[in-house]
Amino acid sequence: MTDVTRSAGGTVSTPAAPTASAAAGVEATSAPGVPGAAGGKGVGDRSGGRAGRTRTAADGAAVDTVPVWWRLAALGLQHVLAFYAGAVVMPLLVAEGMGLSAADTASLVNTALVACGVATLLQTVGLPGVGVRLPVVQGMSTAAVPSLVSVGVAAGGARAGLPTVFGAVIAAGLVLFLVAPVFGRLVRFFPPLVTGTVVTVVGVTLMAVAARQVGGGDPGASGFGTPGQLGLAAVTLGVIVVLYRFAKGFVASVAVLLGLVAGTAVAALAGRADFSGIGDAAWFGMRAPLHYGMPRFDVMAVLSIVLVMVIIAVESIGQFFAVGEVAGREVDERDIARALRADGLATVAAGLLNSFPTTVYSQNVGLLRITRVTSRWVVAAGGVMMLVLGLVPKVGAVVAAMPPAVLGGATVVLFSTIAVVGMQILAKADLSQARNTVLVAASLGIGFLPTAYPQFAEHMPTRQLRVLFESGIMLGTLTAVALNLFFHHLPSRRRRRPRPGTAVAAVAADAP
């Protein structure tokens, strides 16, 4: 197979990567070919069209393959382990900010896992008109934490504020579900120049998260960044690298999972893994929907969460394009609309289940690229496991016992891979144009500001601006979208004059 991309210099052919089904050891089912899209407009055209790409019948077919059950389970578990830490951190932050009890905090963690499972299944399996049907892993959105805490505290804090929080989440999900087609029409404003920039910003800003995990998770702890923490991360990373060098087939495709297992085993032998929580956790349990009472719909609270959902949706569009790029399946306007409908419906379900908004998880996009296993059914299996983790707290406690430094050894590769995917998308853009270079550079630079100095957010005058400046991904995404509009979509008043000595200039001079 050959990937064909068009640039100003003509057509360039590069060998295509092996299909995901080959990496997983699964024979892909035949699928109808996708006609070549060689007529797409290059970046810089006012249409904002996506770069052309010629695909064969095998491109994207691996998305629908179903591995045998034991491969399905192992590969799905790998996605769960990559997503788990970030998913449980978000409800912990909300619980801490609102002053909830330990019992309520544990309940929020369990329901968050259930909500993530529901959202992931909606995206991968889908319903009529709902779900992108790509290998998309949905996790808790930390971008919503400040607004959720603010809404909860304003409504009385602790348990008293939760009905207002969940009411705002339900209403915001309904709004996103209804306006999803509007976002779908924005696809033309996301050419490879913008999506490649956004995905690169995601990878670069998340490297700081990986570095914090490598150090042990808590920069304020006395043991943060010690040789012991770095050693655990090195073991995990070393096993992953060695397996990718020497292993083949299925073993190579689960290299990240095996690296995490090896790192955790070494941590246990060194006395750096705490498994005491496993015995204390219950075997089965989850609080009923609307456990904290009927939701309350406060207008200002709803508007606050709706604003956050809009920002998350804009950020997610770039992530959906990245997943489509890795999976070899083109994402269009209808796909974006279905994906955002799933986001909205999942958010409504999360509010009913006593949980919070979800979003695409970037580390799992990196995992797709590294393993080249892009079956949506693998991710759907991971979604089922998320449900199990939420319904069986003891199983979740086993995963939670994994030390942060061990997880950091894997996320160093996963997050950096996201930046590589962004560069691959940017290769389709015409960076010989100065304004395109400025767009990429400014977006990367502005997106890196909160990563380098989070203190910028503390001086913002409003809560909405604080939310914005707390996320480099949001800042970089909005900068890329705004500059693309400014450079390529706003009408220009300056008319180009023909150069002297050209035939056009001569005709113009003879004209009356």
Secondary structure, DSSP 8 states (H G I E B T S, - for coil): -EEEEEETTEEEEEE----HHHHHT------------TT---TTSTT-----EE--TTTTGGGG----HHHHHHHHHHHHHHHHHHHHHHHHHHHHHHT--HHHHHHHHHHHHHHHHHHHHHHHT-BTTB---SS--EEE-GGGHHHHHHHHHHTTSHHHHHHHHHHHHHHHHHHHHHHHHHHHGGGGG--HHHHHHHHHHHHHHHHHHHHHHHHTS-TTSTTTT-HHHHHHHHHHHHHHHHHHHH--HHHHHTHHHHHHHHHHHHHHHTT----HHHHHS-SS----TTTT-S----HHHHHHHHHHHHHHHHHHHHHHHHHHHHHT----HHHHHHHHHHHHHHHHHHHHTT---EEE-HHHHHHHHHH----HHHHHHHHHHHHHHHH-HHHHHHHHTS-HHHHHHHHHHHHHHHHHHHHHHHTTS-TTSHHHHHHHHHHHHHHHHHHH-GGGGGG-SSHHHHHHHT-HHHHHHHHHHHHHHHHHTS---------TTSHHHHHHHH--
